[in-house]
Amino acid sequence: MSTPAILALEDGSIFKGIGIGAVGETVGEVVFNTAMTGYQEILTDPSYARQIVTLTYPHIGNTGVTAEDEESDNVWAAGLVIRDLPLLESNFRSEQSLADYLKSRNVVAIADIDTRRLTRILREKGAQNGCIITGDAIDEAHALTQAKAFAGLKGMDLAKEVTVKEAYEWTEGSWALGEGHTQPDTSRFHVVAYDYGVKRNILRMLADRGCRLTVVPAQTPASDVLAMNPDGVFLSNGPGDPEPCDYAINAIQEILTTDIPVFGICLGHQLLGLASGAKSVKMKFGHHGANHPVETIAENTVMITSQNHGFALDESTLPDNLEMTHRSLFDKSLQGIQRTDKAAFSFQGHPEASPGPHDCAPLFDQFIENMNKRKS
Ligand SMILES: NC(=O)CC[C@H](N)C(=O)O
């Protein structure tokens, strides 16, 4: 017997399907992601906190789940919406089915709904707050009330909620077939990484390039970071609105008074922009996928990128010492910045991919190059 489930949107739309995860109720901002693979990395990306993720690719779960592929310790997405859960998973690395994984992590998820209809609503009206209820006691009116009652992500500071409680060291490298996670030589640079909701693959790609990382909680004062005498400071991705994160903006401003190289990804990119005097805006439905073309303006080249954001820096607010380096070729929005007076730059998409194409990996090399220049 399948478990009944519904998804209600704040605009009044109701979708009926089956529950494939935990029995219960969840609310959040409903977004759609067009990546064909990487559902486990998406679910465990802390940037998805308070968001219900709809995957537009119709078959989700085919390759099961594998502990090594987690991007953090938890499933952070508030819920999952898919078209079809395959009857069987098949992959030599699979340890569990997606449905069992969702149940064991207490994640509410709905399948067998028309995800194309849902995606059209999100594209036309913008990201919608929503509520999924699964189980035998489904109350449509209650689901609608819950969807409408969700405050929305604008103004929500979630970085301080998902961040690590205590600082820790990270030296593990990328995964290799037959080897698992590698142990690269990380003695070249010491990087302090602000954890606003960091994905592990970012830390791994920095470790691959010779960095030993000290990952610190989001609210760590800049003075503590500077006291560690780092070769570089990394600003991580993370959930929610960057604007209310004043502790982060203040800390970044203080770090920018030194000549220490800074690199930011996604939320970290937005925070570098805010700390430099730019403003951020909430996008209509954001960018969530693994096939987004982005222009590298100086080179007139295109990278195919992984994306996951609902806020963006507003190009028209960039101060004189902030140069726009990248632009989305889907909607022309700002994708990268560089300080003209500092070795500080950042990227809106996800150069660590996981999931996604590897075109942006050279951005990590640029950070290494900046640290190298300062050291030598
Ligand atoms: N992946 C991220 O870091 C997302 C940044 C921010 N929470 C946004 O939605 O725009």
The ligand as an SDF file (V2000), in Angstrom:
LIG
                    3D

 10  9  0  0  0  0  0  0  0  0999 V2000
   24.4250   27.9080   -2.4420 N   0  0  0  0  0  0  0  0  0  0  0  0
   24.4390   29.0370   -1.7560 C   0  0  0  0  0  0  0  0  0  0  0  0
   25.4090   29.3800   -1.0800 O   0  0  0  0  0  0  0  0  0  0  0  0
   23.1890   29.8510   -1.7750 C   0  0  0  0  0  0  0  0  0  0  0  0
   23.3600   31.2570   -1.3040 C   0  0  0  0  0  0  0  0  0  0  0  0
   22.0460   31.9240   -0.8740 C   0  0  0  0  0  0  0  0  0  0  0  0
   21.4740   31.2040    0.2170 N   0  0  0  0  0  0  0  0  0  0  0  0
   21.0900   32.0240   -2.0270 C   0  0  0  0  0  0  0  0  0  0  0  0
   20.0870   31.3590   -2.0460 O   0  0  0  0  0  0  0  0  0  0  0  0
   21.3130   32.7870   -2.9410 O   0  0  0  0  0  0  0  0  0  0  0  0
  1  2  1  0
  2  3  2  0
  2  4  1  0
  4  5  1  0
  5  6  1  0
  6  7  1  0
  6  8  1  0
  8  9  2  0
  8 10  1  0
M  END
$$$$
